[in-house]
Structure formats: structure tokens, C-alpha cells
Amino acid sequence: MQVVLRPTADEASSLVARMIAKALRAKPDLVLGLATGTTMERLYGILGRMHREEGLDFSLVRTFNLDEYIGLAADDAHSYHYYMYNHLFRHINIDRRNTFLPDGMAKDLKSEARSYEEKILRCGGIDIQILGLGTVGHIGFNEPLSSFYSRTRDKSLTPTTVAQNSRMFEEPSLMPRRALTMGIGTILESKALILLATGKSKAEILAKAIEGPVTSMISATAIQLHHDCRVIVDEEAATSLQAREYYRWIYENEPEWEEYRGK
């Protein structure tokens, strides 16, 4: 795992966008795993701009989202289908038939979860999985005590997650209590992981996730086990990290980051 610090949220998001763009230019039919949340909005805005201004081509890309609320239709303004369309898909030249999210309205949730796993396999697996970081340290909706071998499944949300996400609803009581989510095992099978975390509110949980012990109580600690994982954070999110100076040194001195420096 490599941890890279950038001065601001804009610069951290820009770095991740350039990493994705490099991978996409090398492999036009890239399989991308996508996340949602306020942190991702800045990233998706940059990718949309790169498509418009630099001709970044998404025409052959396949995407798989981490999760979706159970009980929300795709056209519901609070659904992640709706989020992805408005924040990314409508701003790039992606074929909507190649964008996949769990169906929160599926009559048989177990069957939907199995089908989602099968779709990922048919695409050859996820090349790069983008991750955010939840308040309780979850990735996707893998709440505390989620097994590191877990697969896509229906999952009850914690009161903390409900309280956090219900702020996005005009009527907080309508916030779903359950979701379909990729499992930690599914996420760890991705060929590469990029976790993006910004802002002071993520500082404490970020330190636990990447510098603390691996534990099912904080599902994000599972990324420590991945063979190709990069964590990109801004200075505000890094305030509780013990090895901040080393992480800054990595970006300034490791050869793999040379092409990104000074841009």
C-alpha cells in the first residue's frame, strides 16, 4: 500500500483523475469500480472536464458501482443510479449499457447479488476499484463485522450510517435502512484499489483504516491486505496520520509519481 499526500482536496482528486486517465488510455476497455458520496463528486467533475477538454474516451469502459439502496428505483433522486448519471455518466461518452449498479428494486435480492458477481466475472474482473471512506470506516456498505470474504449481498445499515446519509434526504425518515453492496472479498479481488479521502472529518477514521490493526470492525482496514493499493489524501484528512512526512516523501521521490509531479 502506498499513501500519497496532496495539499488540497482539489489536488488529491486531480491526481486520482490523472491516474484513471492514464489507465484508460493504456486500456480503452477498462473495467472501473465506482463509488459515490460527496468526495467523489469532485473527482467525477474532473473526469467530465477531461473528456470535454482533452478528449478522454470512455466509449468502451465498463463500470460497476459498489452499492445501491434497497427500495429506491433507478429514477429516484436519492438513488445511486441517479447520482452516477448526474455526476458522471451524462458528462462523458460512456455507453449506458456498460454501466452496472445493483438493482435496489429486485424482487429476489439474493439472486440479484449473485447476478452482479457473475457480471463482474464476465467482464474479466474489475481493473481499478475507486473507494471512498465512510464515517465508521466502511467501504461500500460493508458495515462493522463484515467478513473479509464477503461477496455482493443485501446488508442492514448501522444507525450511524443512516444518520449520516439521511441528511441527503429532504425527509430523513425516508432514508433506506438496507442496501445491496459489493462484499469486501469482491472488492479485494479488484486488480488495483485507489482510496480517495479528503477533509478533516475523515482524519481520525483514515488513520485507523491505514495505520491501525486490520479488523472487521473497520472494513476499510482490509485494503492493507491488497497487493496494489494506493491511498490518496489531502492534508486535512492526513492530520491524524503518524507517518505524514514519509507519505509526503513518497510522492516527491518515488519514480512512479514522477510523471504526475509539477502538473
C-alpha positions in Angstrom: 0.0 0.0 0.0 1.2 3.5 -0.8 -0.2 6.6 0.8 0.2 9.9 -1.0 -0.5 13.4 0.4 -1.5 16.3 -1.7 -2.0 19.8 -0.3 -5.7 20.2 -1.1 -8.8 18.2 -1.9 -8.7 19.5 -5.5 -5.1 18.3 -6.0 -5.9 14.9 -4.4 -8.9 14.5 -6.7 -6.9 15.7 -9.7 -4.2 13.1 -9.0 -6.7 10.3 -8.9 -8.3 11.5 -12.1 -5.0 11.5 -13.9 -4.3 8.0 -12.6 -7.6 6.8 -14.1 -6.9 8.7 -17.3 -3.5 7.0 -17.7 -5.0 3.6 -17.1 -7.9 4.3 -19.6 -5.5 5.4 -22.3 -3.5 2.2 -21.9 -6.6 0.0 -21.8 -9.6 1.6 -23.6 -12.0 -1.1 -22.4 -11.0 -0.6 -18.7 -13.4 -2.1 -16.1 -13.8 0.6 -13.4 -15.3 0.1 -10.0 -17.0 3.3 -8.8 -18.1 4.8 -5.5 -20.5 7.6 -4.6 -20.6 10.3 -1.9 -19.5 13.9 -1.7 -15.8 13.1 -2.0 -16.4 11.5 -5.4 -18.3 14.5 -6.9 -15.1 16.5 -7.3 -13.3 13.5 -8.9 -16.2 12.9 -11.4 -16.3 16.6 -12.2 -12.6 16.5 -13.2 -13.1 13.4 -15.3 -16.0 15.0 -17.1 -13.8 18.0 -17.8 -11.0 15.8 -19.1 -13.5 14.2 -21.5 -14.7 17.6 -22.8 -11.3 19.3 -23.0 -8.8 16.5 -23.6 -11.0 14.0 -25.4 -10.6 11.3 -22.7 -12.6 8.5 -24.3 -15.0 6.4 -22.2 -16.8 4.7 -25.1 -15.5 1.2 -24.3 -15.4 1.5 -20.5 -17.4 -0.9 -18.3 -18.3 0.3 -14.8 -19.6 -1.4 -11.6 -20.8 0.6 -8.6 -20.2 -0.5 -5.1 -23.7 -0.3 -3.9 -27.3 0.8 -4.1 -30.1 1.4 -1.6 -32.8 -1.3 -1.3 -36.2 0.1 -2.2 -35.2 3.0 -4.4 -35.9 2.9 -8.1 -33.2 4.0 -10.5 -35.0 7.3 -11.3 -35.3 8.2 -7.6 -33.3 11.3 -7.0 -31.7 9.7 -3.9 -30.6 6.5 -5.7 -27.1 5.9 -6.7 -28.2 5.2 -10.3 -29.5 8.8 -10.3 -26.3 10.1 -8.6 -24.0 8.4 -11.2 -26.0 9.7 -14.1 -26.0 13.2 -12.9 -22.4 13.4 -11.6 -20.6 11.3 -14.2 -22.4 9.3 -16.9 -24.2 12.2 -18.6 -20.9 14.2 -18.8 -18.8 11.5 -20.6 -19.3 9.3 -23.7 -19.9 6.1 -21.9 -22.4 3.5 -23.3 -25.0 3.3 -20.6 -25.4 -0.4 -21.4 -21.9 -0.8 -20.0 -22.8 0.8 -16.6 -23.8 -1.6 -13.9 -25.3 -0.9 -10.4 -27.1 -3.3 -8.1 -30.9 -3.2 -8.6 -32.3 -2.0 -5.3 -35.8 -2.9 -6.6 -35.0 -6.5 -7.3 -37.7 -8.9 -6.1 -35.1 -11.5 -5.2 -32.1 -9.7 -3.6 -30.0 -12.9 -3.3 -30.4 -13.6 -7.0 -29.6 -10.0 -7.8 -26.4 -10.2 -5.7 -25.3 -13.5 -7.5 -26.1 -12.0 -10.9 -24.0 -8.9 -10.1 -21.0 -11.1 -9.2 -21.4 -13.0 -12.4 -21.5 -9.8 -14.5 -18.2 -8.7 -12.9 -16.6 -12.1 -13.8 -17.9 -12.0 -17.4 -16.1 -8.6 -17.8 -12.9 -10.2 -16.6 -12.9 -8.6 -13.1 -12.5 -5.0 -12.0 -9.3 -3.4 -13.1 -9.4 -0.4 -10.8 -11.8 0.0 -7.9 -12.3 3.5 -6.6 -13.1 3.7 -2.9 -14.3 6.4 -0.6 -14.2 6.1 3.2 -17.3 6.1 5.4 -17.6 7.7 8.8 -17.4 4.3 10.6 -14.6 3.2 8.3 -16.7 1.2 5.8 -16.0 0.7 2.2 -19.2 0.2 0.1 -21.8 -0.6 2.7 -19.7 -3.2 4.4 -20.6 -2.2 7.9 -18.7 -3.3 11.1 -18.2 -7.1 11.4 -18.5 -7.6 7.6 -16.4 -10.7 6.7 -13.3 -10.0 4.6 -14.5 -12.9 2.4 -18.0 -11.4 1.9 -19.5 -11.2 -1.6 -22.2 -8.9 -3.0 -25.2 -9.1 -0.7 -28.0 -7.3 1.0 -26.9 -5.6 4.2 -28.5 -3.7 7.1 -27.1 -0.2 7.6 -25.9 1.0 11.0 -27.7 3.8 12.8 -24.5 5.9 12.3 -24.6 5.4 8.5 -28.4 6.1 8.4 -27.9 9.3 10.4 -25.0 10.4 8.1 -26.7 9.7 4.8 -30.2 10.7 5.8 -29.0 14.3 5.6 -29.2 13.9 1.8 -32.9 13.2 2.0 -35.5 16.0 2.2 -37.4 13.8 4.6 -34.7 11.9 6.7 -37.2 9.3 7.8 -37.3 8.0 4.2 -33.7 7.1 4.3 -33.5 3.3 3.4 -32.2 1.1 6.2 -30.8 -1.6 3.9 -28.6 -1.7 0.8 -27.1 -4.1 -1.7 -23.3 -3.8 -1.6 -20.2 -5.5 -3.1 -18.5 -7.6 -0.4 -15.1 -7.0 0.9 -14.0 -10.2 -0.8 -15.3 -8.8 -4.1 -13.5 -5.5 -3.6 -10.2 -7.2 -2.8 -10.4 -9.2 -6.0 -10.0 -6.0 -8.0 -6.7 -5.8 -9.7 -5.9 -2.4 -8.2 -7.5 -0.2 -5.5 -7.5 3.6 -5.2 -9.0 5.1 -2.0 -9.6 8.8 -2.0 -10.2 10.6 1.3 -10.4 14.4 1.9 -11.4 16.7 4.7 -10.8 16.9 8.4 -13.9 14.8 9.1 -12.1 11.8 7.7 -8.8 12.3 9.6 -9.4 10.0 12.6 -11.0 7.1 10.8 -8.5 7.3 8.0 -5.6 6.8 10.5 -7.4 3.8 11.9 -8.0 2.4 8.4 -4.5 2.6 7.1 -2.2 2.7 10.1 -4.3 0.7 12.6 -4.7 -3.0 13.1 -6.7 -5.0 10.5 -10.1 -5.6 11.9 -13.6 -6.5 10.7 -14.9 -3.6 12.9 -13.4 -1.2 10.3 -13.9 -2.8 6.9 -11.5 -0.3 5.2 -8.6 -1.9 7.1 -9.0 -4.8 4.6 -7.2 -2.6 1.9 -4.0 -3.2 3.9 -4.1 -6.7 2.6 -4.3 -5.8 -1.1 -1.2 -6.2 -3.3 -1.8 -3.0 -5.3 -3.5 -0.3 -3.3 -2.9 3.5 -3.3 -4.4 5.9 -0.8 -4.6 9.5 -2.0 -5.5 12.1 0.7 -5.3 15.8 1.3 -3.5 17.5 4.1 -6.7 17.9 6.2 -7.5 14.2 6.0 -3.9 13.4 6.9 -3.8 15.3 10.2 -4.0 12.1 12.4 -1.6 10.0 10.4 1.7 9.2 12.2 3.8 8.8 9.1 2.8 12.0 7.3 6.4 13.1 6.5 7.1 9.7 4.9 3.9 9.8 2.8 4.9 13.3 1.5 8.4 11.9 0.7 6.8 9.1 -1.3 5.2 11.5 -3.8 8.3 13.6 -4.1 10.8 10.8 -4.5 9.2 7.5 -5.8 9.8 7.1 -9.6 6.2 6.1 -10.3 4.9 9.5 -9.2 7.4 11.5 -11.3 5.1 11.9 -14.3 2.4 13.5 -12.0 4.7 15.9 -10.2 4.7 19.5 -11.4 1.3 19.2 -13.2 
